[in-house]
């Protein structure tokens, strides 16, 4: 579930497929969509799950920006800021 800063949690369908156990990798697939014509984004991803009867939560610091066709300058500036931060180490 994507939880933008200051927004409410969303209820999403439960995943009931048991994954193959492997010490080599963990898979996580995320799909994003926006409902309007404006740019949209999220500051993180929160995953809540139940395993062996225990409820657990994982928070990922992951910035997502979905750019509207007319908003390319703002999106380019955001990308440049983020790229510069990651280059700084």
Secondary structure as UniProt FT lines:
FT   TURN            5..6
FT   STRAND          40..42
FT   STRAND          45..51
FT   TURN            52..53
FT   STRAND          54..60
FT   STRAND          64..66
FT   TURN            69..70
FT   HELIX           72..87
//
